[in-house]
C-alpha cells in the first residue's frame, strides 16, 4: 500500500507558490491566459486567487481570454455554483 501525503488545509501559500501559476503551460489549443486563470480557480482559495490576479493584471495579461469553447473565465466560474460567488466578486474588482 502506497503512502500518501496527508491533506493540509488553510496553509499559507507563499508568493512563489501563488505566482508559479503564471508560468503554467496550456494544453495545445488553449489560450495561455485562460489556462492560468482556470487552473488557479480550480486549485486556489479566493484570497490566493486575488493575489494572483493582481500580478496577472500588472503583467498585462488578458482577463478576457477565452477557452476553446469561447467562454471567458467568469462564465466558467459562474457555471460552478459550489464556489463561484467569492471568485466572481474578486473578478469584478479587476474588470
Secondary structure, 3 states (H helix, E strand, C coil): CCCCCCCCCCCCCCHHHHHHHHHCCCCCCCCHHHHHHHHHHHHCCHHHHHHHHHHHHHCCCCCCCECCCCCEHHHHHHCCCCCHHHHHHHHHHHC
